Amino acid sequence: QVQLVESGGGLVQAGDSLRLSCAASGLAFRLYSMGWFRQAPGKEREFVASISWDGRSSNYADAVKDRFTISRDNAKNTVYLQVNSLKPADTAVYYCAAKRGIAAYVSGYDYWGQGTQVTVSS
């Protein structure tokens, strides 16, 4: 059974940083592209960032491009999202997702975690 477990969220102030983690189990991690998505209250879930199977390629949403960094450790079956210079508009539940394939996909993910809440106060 595939499990994706996010951690690292919390309540922070504008300008602060967080490191989100997603531990994967039940799948051959290095065969999967990994992504982060978020859903703010009253809004649809949106793409944030993704990384290829080997970590050499990544994609970012325009809103986070210069502030967030996605990375992965295939030895630990874990993907990370470093989030810097947080803004109140970044407040959302952040979800980790996995998609079989080698590229850094922006959609079509197969497996999802339960999410971790990030709340940014002004």
PEGI-V448759 format. One record per backbone hydrogen bond with DSSP energy under -0.5 kcal/mol. CO is the residue of the C=O (numbers start at 1). NH is the residue of the N-H. E is the energy in kcal/mol with one decimal. If there is no record, write none. Layout:
co=CO nh=NH e=E
co=CO nh=NH e=E
This chain:
co=3 nh=25 e=-2.1
co=4 nh=6 e=-0.6
co=4 nh=114 e=-0.7
co=5 nh=23 e=-2.4
co=7 nh=21 e=-2.6
co=10 nh=12 e=-0.6
co=10 nh=119 e=-2.7
co=12 nh=121 e=-2.9
co=13 nh=16 e=-2.3
co=15 nh=85 e=-0.6
co=16 nh=86 e=-2.3
co=18 nh=83 e=-3.0
co=20 nh=81 e=-2.4
co=21 nh=7 e=-2.1
co=22 nh=24 e=-0.5
co=22 nh=79 e=-2.1
co=23 nh=5 e=-2.2
co=25 nh=3 e=-2.5
co=27 nh=29 e=-1.6
co=28 nh=31 e=-2.7
co=29 nh=32 e=-2.0
co=31 nh=101 e=-2.3
co=33 nh=99 e=-2.7
co=34 nh=51 e=-2.6
co=35 nh=97 e=-2.4
co=36 nh=48 e=-2.5
co=36 nh=49 e=-1.8
co=37 nh=95 e=-3.0
co=38 nh=46 e=-3.2
co=39 nh=93 e=-2.3
co=40 nh=43 e=-2.3
co=46 nh=38 e=-2.3
co=48 nh=61 e=-2.6
co=49 nh=36 e=-3.3
co=50 nh=59 e=-1.9
co=51 nh=34 e=-1.9
co=52 nh=55 e=-1.3
co=57 nh=52 e=-2.6
co=59 nh=50 e=-2.1
co=61 nh=64 e=-1.6
co=61 nh=65 e=-1.1
co=64 nh=67 e=-2.3
co=64 nh=68 e=-2.5
co=67 nh=84 e=-1.8
co=69 nh=82 e=-3.1
co=71 nh=80 e=-3.2
co=73 nh=76 e=-1.1
co=73 nh=77 e=-0.6
co=73 nh=78 e=-1.8
co=77 nh=24 e=-3.0
co=78 nh=73 e=-2.9
co=79 nh=22 e=-1.9
co=80 nh=71 e=-1.8
co=81 nh=20 e=-2.9
co=81 nh=83 e=-0.6
co=82 nh=69 e=-2.3
co=82 nh=84 e=-0.6
co=83 nh=18 e=-2.3
co=86 nh=15 e=-2.9
co=87 nh=90 e=-2.3
co=88 nh=91 e=-1.8
co=92 nh=94 e=-0.6
co=92 nh=118 e=-2.7
co=93 nh=39 e=-2.0
co=93 nh=95 e=-0.5
co=94 nh=116 e=-1.9
co=95 nh=37 e=-2.7
co=96 nh=113 e=-2.2
co=97 nh=35 e=-2.6
co=98 nh=110 e=-2.0
co=98 nh=111 e=-2.0
co=99 nh=33 e=-3.1
co=102 nh=53 e=-1.1
co=103 nh=105 e=-1.0
co=111 nh=98 e=-2.0
co=116 nh=94 e=-3.0
co=117 nh=10 e=-0.8
co=118 nh=92 e=-2.0
co=119 nh=12 e=-2.8
co=119 nh=121 e=-0.6
co=121 nh=14 e=-2.4
